[in-house]
Amino acid sequence: MNRYQIRLEGRLDPGWSEWFEGFTLTLDAEQHTLLTGAVIDQAALHGLIRRVGDLGMNLISINSTNDAA
């Protein structure tokens, strides 16, 4: 499994974390939403990105992290 941090423009309520399959939702200093969590493979990552698109939110960045799972 790989861990990622996905930065979205704007605020998304933390209650959406279940819809994002257990990803943690936080806000950064600029009030952008950070989704942080693990995905099993590239297909799962692409599915997560589609969910972001379904919400109509702008994707700022996707970064792989070295955090422990």
Biopython code that builds the backbone (N, CA, C, O; Angstrom):
import numpy as np
from Bio.PDB.StructureBuilder import StructureBuilder

atoms = [
    (1, "MET", "N", (0.833, -1.186, 0.000)),
    (1, "MET", "CA", (0.000, 0.000, 0.000)),
    (1, "MET", "C", (0.872, 1.242, 0.000)),
    (1, "MET", "O", (1.925, 1.284, 0.635)),
    (2, "ASN", "N", (0.420, 2.236, -0.713)),
    (2, "ASN", "CA", (1.111, 3.518, -0.741)),
    (2, "ASN", "C", (0.245, 4.574, -0.083)),
    (2, "ASN", "O", (-0.979, 4.552, -0.206)),
    (3, "ARG", "N", (0.890, 5.505, 0.621)),
    (3, "ARG", "CA", (0.172, 6.608, 1.268)),
    (3, "ARG", "C", (0.309, 7.864, 0.419)),
    (3, "ARG", "O", (1.350, 8.123, -0.187)),
    (4, "TYR", "N", (-0.770, 8.634, 0.394)),
    (4, "TYR", "CA", (-0.803, 9.863, -0.396)),
    (4, "TYR", "C", (-1.416, 10.997, 0.405)),
    (4, "TYR", "O", (-2.210, 10.791, 1.323)),
    (5, "GLN", "N", (-1.014, 12.211, 0.021)),
    (5, "GLN", "CA", (-1.672, 13.415, 0.508)),
    (5, "GLN", "C", (-2.171, 14.157, -0.729)),
    (5, "GLN", "O", (-1.397, 14.510, -1.619)),
    (6, "ILE", "N", (-3.471, 14.382, -0.762)),
    (6, "ILE", "CA", (-4.117, 15.033, -1.895)),
    (6, "ILE", "C", (-4.637, 16.380, -1.409)),
    (6, "ILE", "O", (-5.404, 16.443, -0.448)),
    (7, "ARG", "N", (-4.222, 17.456, -2.072)),
    (7, "ARG", "CA", (-4.620, 18.804, -1.689)),
    (7, "ARG", "C", (-5.701, 19.299, -2.651)),
    (7, "ARG", "O", (-5.536, 19.263, -3.870)),
    (8, "LEU", "N", (-6.819, 19.765, -2.064)),
    (8, "LEU", "CA", (-7.959, 20.253, -2.837)),
    (8, "LEU", "C", (-8.180, 21.723, -2.533)),
    (8, "LEU", "O", (-7.986, 22.168, -1.402)),
    (9, "GLU", "N", (-8.582, 22.467, -3.536)),
    (9, "GLU", "CA", (-8.893, 23.871, -3.319)),
    (9, "GLU", "C", (-10.211, 23.982, -2.570)),
    (9, "GLU", "O", (-11.212, 23.394, -2.980)),
    (10, "GLY", "N", (-10.218, 24.726, -1.484)),
    (10, "GLY", "CA", (-11.430, 24.941, -0.708)),
    (10, "GLY", "C", (-11.582, 23.975, 0.446)),
    (10, "GLY", "O", (-10.725, 23.127, 0.698)),
    (11, "ARG", "N", (-12.697, 24.127, 1.139)),
    (11, "ARG", "CA", (-12.960, 23.342, 2.348)),
    (11, "ARG", "C", (-13.963, 22.227, 2.077)),
    (11, "ARG", "O", (-14.976, 22.421, 1.405)),
    (12, "LEU", "N", (-13.655, 21.073, 2.612)),
    (12, "LEU", "CA", (-14.559, 19.928, 2.558)),
    (12, "LEU", "C", (-14.764, 19.451, 3.992)),
    (12, "LEU", "O", (-13.791, 19.241, 4.716)),
    (13, "ASP", "N", (-15.984, 19.281, 4.400)),
    (13, "ASP", "CA", (-16.305, 18.871, 5.759)),
    (13, "ASP", "C", (-15.660, 17.514, 6.068)),
    (13, "ASP", "O", (-15.680, 16.615, 5.228)),
    (14, "PRO", "N", (-15.085, 17.363, 7.280)),
    (14, "PRO", "CA", (-14.461, 16.078, 7.652)),
    (14, "PRO", "C", (-15.408, 14.885, 7.583)),
    (14, "PRO", "O", (-14.955, 13.742, 7.517)),
    (15, "GLY", "N", (-16.705, 15.132, 7.597)),
    (15, "GLY", "CA", (-17.671, 14.044, 7.494)),
    (15, "GLY", "C", (-17.580, 13.272, 6.183)),
    (15, "GLY", "O", (-18.110, 12.167, 6.076)),
    (16, "TRP", "N", (-16.916, 13.844, 5.193)),
    (16, "TRP", "CA", (-16.752, 13.169, 3.905)),
    (16, "TRP", "C", (-15.675, 12.076, 3.942)),
    (16, "TRP", "O", (-15.507, 11.358, 2.956)),
    (17, "SER", "N", (-14.953, 11.936, 5.039)),
    (17, "SER", "CA", (-13.855, 10.958, 5.077)),
    (17, "SER", "C", (-14.336, 9.538, 4.795)),
    (17, "SER", "O", (-13.613, 8.755, 4.180)),
    (18, "GLU", "N", (-15.539, 9.197, 5.233)),
    (18, "GLU", "CA", (-16.062, 7.850, 4.959)),
    (18, "GLU", "C", (-16.278, 7.646, 3.459)),
    (18, "GLU", "O", (-16.018, 6.563, 2.936)),
    (19, "TRP", "N", (-16.752, 8.684, 2.769)),
    (19, "TRP", "CA", (-16.960, 8.600, 1.323)),
    (19, "TRP", "C", (-15.627, 8.446, 0.602)),
    (19, "TRP", "O", (-15.555, 7.865, -0.481)),
    (20, "PHE", "N", (-14.559, 8.981, 1.226)),
    (20, "PHE", "CA", (-13.219, 8.852, 0.668)),
    (20, "PHE", "C", (-12.489, 7.659, 1.275)),
    (20, "PHE", "O", (-11.267, 7.681, 1.421)),
    (21, "GLU", "N", (-13.231, 6.633, 1.622)),
    (21, "GLU", "CA", (-12.704, 5.332, 2.049)),
    (21, "GLU", "C", (-11.671, 5.437, 3.165)),
    (21, "GLU", "O", (-10.584, 4.867, 3.073)),
    (22, "GLY", "N", (-12.019, 6.173, 4.221)),
    (22, "GLY", "CA", (-11.163, 6.227, 5.390)),
    (22, "GLY", "C", (-10.043, 7.244, 5.346)),
    (22, "GLY", "O", (-9.262, 7.328, 6.294)),
    (23, "PHE", "N", (-9.938, 8.011, 4.291)),
    (23, "PHE", "CA", (-8.927, 9.062, 4.255)),
    (23, "PHE", "C", (-9.243, 10.084, 5.337)),
    (23, "PHE", "O", (-10.407, 10.360, 5.626)),
    (24, "THR", "N", (-8.194, 10.643, 5.930)),
    (24, "THR", "CA", (-8.343, 11.711, 6.910)),
    (24, "THR", "C", (-8.459, 13.031, 6.176)),
    (24, "THR", "O", (-7.685, 13.301, 5.258)),
    (25, "LEU", "N", (-9.418, 13.859, 6.572)),
    (25, "LEU", "CA", (-9.595, 15.179, 5.983)),
    (25, "LEU", "C", (-9.194, 16.231, 7.001)),
    (25, "LEU", "O", (-9.702, 16.246, 8.122)),
    (26, "THR", "N", (-8.276, 17.115, 6.607)),
    (26, "THR", "CA", (-7.846, 18.226, 7.445)),
    (26, "THR", "C", (-7.750, 19.471, 6.581)),
    (26, "THR", "O", (-7.855, 19.396, 5.356)),
    (27, "LEU", "N", (-7.553, 20.610, 7.218)),
    (27, "LEU", "CA", (-7.342, 21.866, 6.501)),
    (27, "LEU", "C", (-5.912, 22.319, 6.710)),
    (27, "LEU", "O", (-5.359, 22.175, 7.800)),
    (28, "ASP", "N", (-5.308, 22.874, 5.652)),
    (28, "ASP", "CA", (-3.962, 23.431, 5.801)),
    (28, "ASP", "C", (-4.076, 24.912, 6.169)),
    (28, "ASP", "O", (-5.183, 25.418, 6.352)),
    (29, "ALA", "N", (-2.953, 25.603, 6.280)),
    (29, "ALA", "CA", (-2.930, 27.007, 6.679)),
    (29, "ALA", "C", (-3.671, 27.908, 5.705)),
    (29, "ALA", "O", (-4.134, 28.985, 6.081)),
    (30, "GLU", "N", (-3.785, 27.478, 4.465)),
    (30, "GLU", "CA", (-4.464, 28.274, 3.440)),
    (30, "GLU", "C", (-5.941, 27.903, 3.307)),
    (30, "GLU", "O", (-6.622, 28.361, 2.389)),
    (31, "GLN", "N", (-6.432, 27.066, 4.231)),
    (31, "GLN", "CA", (-7.824, 26.614, 4.243)),
    (31, "GLN", "C", (-8.168, 25.726, 3.042)),
    (31, "GLN", "O", (-9.307, 25.705, 2.577)),
    (32, "HIS", "N", (-7.165, 24.998, 2.552)),
    (32, "HIS", "CA", (-7.390, 23.985, 1.532)),
    (32, "HIS", "C", (-7.546, 22.639, 2.231)),
    (32, "HIS", "O", (-6.959, 22.410, 3.288)),
    (33, "THR", "N", (-8.332, 21.759, 1.644)),
    (33, "THR", "CA", (-8.564, 20.434, 2.206)),
    (33, "THR", "C", (-7.416, 19.497, 1.856)),
    (33, "THR", "O", (-6.974, 19.441, 0.708)),
    (34, "LEU", "N", (-6.939, 18.762, 2.857)),
    (34, "LEU", "CA", (-5.924, 17.725, 2.651)),
    (34, "LEU", "C", (-6.570, 16.374, 2.913)),
    (34, "LEU", "O", (-7.122, 16.144, 3.989)),
    (35, "LEU", "N", (-6.503, 15.486, 1.939)),
    (35, "LEU", "CA", (-6.933, 14.097, 2.099)),
    (35, "LEU", "C", (-5.664, 13.280, 2.287)),
    (35, "LEU", "O", (-4.779, 13.315, 1.433)),
    (36, "THR", "N", (-5.561, 12.552, 3.380)),
    (36, "THR", "CA", (-4.360, 11.774, 3.656)),
    (36, "THR", "C", (-4.758, 10.339, 3.972)),
    (36, "THR", "O", (-5.616, 10.090, 4.819)),
    (37, "GLY", "N", (-4.118, 9.395, 3.276)),
    (37, "GLY", "CA", (-4.422, 7.999, 3.534)),
    (37, "GLY", "C", (-3.739, 7.066, 2.553)),
    (37, "GLY", "O", (-2.945, 7.489, 1.713)),
    (38, "ALA", "N", (-4.064, 5.793, 2.676)),
    (38, "ALA", "CA", (-3.416, 4.756, 1.873)),
    (38, "ALA", "C", (-4.345, 4.244, 0.782)),
    (38, "ALA", "O", (-5.560, 4.159, 0.963)),
    (39, "VAL", "N", (-3.749, 3.909, -0.350)),
    (39, "VAL", "CA", (-4.471, 3.239, -1.431)),
    (39, "VAL", "C", (-3.711, 1.974, -1.797)),
    (39, "VAL", "O", (-2.487, 1.911, -1.692)),
    (40, "ILE", "N", (-4.451, 0.983, -2.221)),
    (40, "ILE", "CA", (-3.852, -0.324, -2.478)),
    (40, "ILE", "C", (-3.054, -0.368, -3.783)),
    (40, "ILE", "O", (-2.049, -1.073, -3.876)),
    (41, "ASP", "N", (-3.507, 0.392, -4.799)),
    (41, "ASP", "CA", (-2.825, 0.371, -6.090)),
    (41, "ASP", "C", (-3.204, 1.602, -6.905)),
    (41, "ASP", "O", (-3.981, 2.440, -6.449)),
    (42, "GLN", "N", (-2.659, 1.707, -8.101)),
    (42, "GLN", "CA", (-2.909, 2.861, -8.960)),
    (42, "GLN", "C", (-4.383, 2.959, -9.371)),
    (42, "GLN", "O", (-4.913, 4.063, -9.501)),
    (43, "ALA", "N", (-5.038, 1.836, -9.573)),
    (43, "ALA", "CA", (-6.456, 1.865, -9.928)),
    (43, "ALA", "C", (-7.276, 2.506, -8.806)),
    (43, "ALA", "O", (-8.195, 3.278, -9.076)),
    (44, "ALA", "N", (-6.952, 2.193, -7.562)),
    (44, "ALA", "CA", (-7.652, 2.794, -6.420)),
    (44, "ALA", "C", (-7.365, 4.289, -6.341)),
    (44, "ALA", "O", (-8.253, 5.070, -6.001)),
    (45, "LEU", "N", (-6.148, 4.691, -6.648)),
    (45, "LEU", "CA", (-5.803, 6.116, -6.654)),
    (45, "LEU", "C", (-6.611, 6.850, -7.718)),
    (45, "LEU", "O", (-7.122, 7.941, -7.461)),
    (46, "HIS", "N", (-6.730, 6.275, -8.889)),
    (46, "HIS", "CA", (-7.516, 6.893, -9.958)),
    (46, "HIS", "C", (-8.995, 6.988, -9.561)),
    (46, "HIS", "O", (-9.665, 7.966, -9.894)),
    (47, "GLY", "N", (-9.499, 5.982, -8.858)),
    (47, "GLY", "CA", (-10.875, 6.028, -8.378)),
    (47, "GLY", "C", (-11.079, 7.161, -7.379)),
    (47, "GLY", "O", (-12.111, 7.832, -7.391)),
    (48, "LEU", "N", (-10.098, 7.365, -6.522)),
    (48, "LEU", "CA", (-10.154, 8.459, -5.555)),
    (48, "LEU", "C", (-10.164, 9.809, -6.267)),
    (48, "LEU", "O", (-10.903, 10.714, -5.882)),
    (49, "ILE", "N", (-9.353, 9.938, -7.289)),
    (49, "ILE", "CA", (-9.300, 11.181, -8.065)),
    (49, "ILE", "C", (-10.648, 11.428, -8.763)),
    (49, "ILE", "O", (-11.100, 12.570, -8.851)),
    (50, "ARG", "N", (-11.277, 10.372, -9.253)),
    (50, "ARG", "CA", (-12.605, 10.521, -9.866)),
    (50, "ARG", "C", (-13.630, 11.037, -8.861)),
    (50, "ARG", "O", (-14.493, 11.842, -9.209)),
    (51, "ARG", "N", (-13.535, 10.576, -7.617)),
    (51, "ARG", "CA", (-14.451, 11.045, -6.574)),
    (51, "ARG", "C", (-14.285, 12.547, -6.350)),
    (51, "ARG", "O", (-15.267, 13.269, -6.177)),
    (52, "VAL", "N", (-13.042, 13.005, -6.354)),
    (52, "VAL", "CA", (-12.778, 14.440, -6.224)),
    (52, "VAL", "C", (-13.454, 15.178, -7.377)),
    (52, "VAL", "O", (-14.101, 16.204, -7.170)),
    (53, "GLY", "N", (-13.302, 14.657, -8.579)),
    (53, "GLY", "CA", (-13.929, 15.262, -9.745)),
    (53, "GLY", "C", (-15.441, 15.263, -9.648)),
    (53, "GLY", "O", (-16.090, 16.215, -10.081)),
    (54, "ASP", "N", (-16.012, 14.204, -9.085)),
    (54, "ASP", "CA", (-17.463, 14.124, -8.919)),
    (54, "ASP", "C", (-17.992, 15.227, -8.008)),
    (54, "ASP", "O", (-19.131, 15.669, -8.158)),
    (55, "LEU", "N", (-17.163, 15.670, -7.065)),
    (55, "LEU", "CA", (-17.567, 16.748, -6.164)),
    (55, "LEU", "C", (-17.393, 18.124, -6.802)),
    (55, "LEU", "O", (-17.900, 19.121, -6.287)),
    (56, "GLY", "N", (-16.679, 18.173, -7.918)),
    (56, "GLY", "CA", (-16.435, 19.451, -8.585)),
    (56, "GLY", "C", (-15.364, 20.291, -7.910)),
    (56, "GLY", "O", (-15.285, 21.497, -8.140)),
    (57, "MET", "N", (-14.535, 19.661, -7.075)),
    (57, "MET", "CA", (-13.467, 20.398, -6.395)),
    (57, "MET", "C", (-12.218, 20.415, -7.272)),
    (57, "MET", "O", (-11.952, 19.471, -8.016)),
    (58, "ASN", "N", (-11.460, 21.502, -7.171)),
    (58, "ASN", "CA", (-10.212, 21.609, -7.922)),
    (58, "ASN", "C", (-9.098, 20.876, -7.200)),
    (58, "ASN", "O", (-8.889, 21.065, -6.002)),
    (59, "LEU", "N", (-8.389, 20.044, -7.934)),
    (59, "LEU", "CA", (-7.251, 19.296, -7.421)),
    (59, "LEU", "C", (-6.011, 20.169, -7.526)),
    (59, "LEU", "O", (-5.670, 20.636, -8.612)),
    (60, "ILE", "N", (-5.332, 20.391, -6.400)),
    (60, "ILE", "CA", (-4.113, 21.203, -6.394)),
    (60, "ILE", "C", (-2.884, 20.317, -6.559)),
    (60, "ILE", "O", (-2.017, 20.601, -7.385)),
    (61, "SER", "N", (-2.807, 19.231, -5.765)),
    (61, "SER", "CA", (-1.628, 18.370, -5.857)),
    (61, "SER", "C", (-1.921, 16.988, -5.282)),
    (61, "SER", "O", (-2.847, 16.793, -4.494)),
    (62, "ILE", "N", (-1.091, 16.036, -5.710)),
    (62, "ILE", "CA", (-1.090, 14.678, -5.183)),
    (62, "ILE", "C", (0.362, 14.344, -4.864)),
    (62, "ILE", "O", (1.226, 14.407, -5.738)),
    (63, "ASN", "N", (0.628, 13.990, -3.607)),
    (63, "ASN", "CA", (1.992, 13.659, -3.205)),
    (63, "ASN", "C", (2.025, 12.324, -2.502)),
    (63, "ASN", "O", (1.197, 12.037, -1.637)),
    (64, "SER", "N", (2.990, 11.513, -2.882)),
    (64, "SER", "CA", (3.242, 10.269, -2.162)),
    (64, "SER", "C", (3.976, 10.640, -0.875)),
    (64, "SER", "O", (4.864, 11.494, -0.880)),
    (65, "THR", "N", (3.597, 9.991, 0.227)),
    (65, "THR", "CA", (4.251, 10.268, 1.506)),
    (65, "THR", "C", (4.983, 9.032, 1.989)),
    (65, "THR", "O", (4.713, 7.917, 1.544)),
    (66, "ASN", "N", (5.911, 9.248, 2.906)),
    (66, "ASN", "CA", (6.659, 8.140, 3.482)),
    (66, "ASN", "C", (6.175, 7.805, 4.889)),
    (66, "ASN", "O", (6.853, 7.097, 5.634)),
    (67, "ASP", "N", (4.989, 8.321, 5.250)),
    (67, "ASP", "CA", (4.439, 8.050, 6.567)),
    (67, "ASP", "C", (4.171, 6.565, 6.733)),
    (67, "ASP", "O", (3.891, 5.859, 5.764)),
    (68, "ALA", "N", (4.260, 6.098, 7.977)),
    (68, "ALA", "CA", (3.909, 4.710, 8.259)),
    (68, "ALA", "C", (2.409, 4.543, 8.155)),
    (68, "ALA", "O", (1.652, 5.449, 8.505)),
    (69, "ALA", "N", (1.978, 3.400, 7.680)),
    (69, "ALA", "CA", (0.530, 3.134, 7.502)),
    (69, "ALA", "C", (-0.159, 2.924, 8.811)),
    (69, "ALA", "O", (-1.368, 2.691, 8.842)),
]
sb = StructureBuilder()
sb.init_structure("model")
sb.init_model(0)
sb.init_chain("A")
sb.init_seg("    ")
for serial, (resi, resn, name, xyz) in enumerate(atoms, 1):
    if name == "N":
        sb.init_residue(resn, " ", resi, " ")
    sb.init_atom(name, np.array(xyz, "f"), 0.0, 1.0, " ", f" {name:<3s}", serial, name[0])
structure = sb.get_structure()
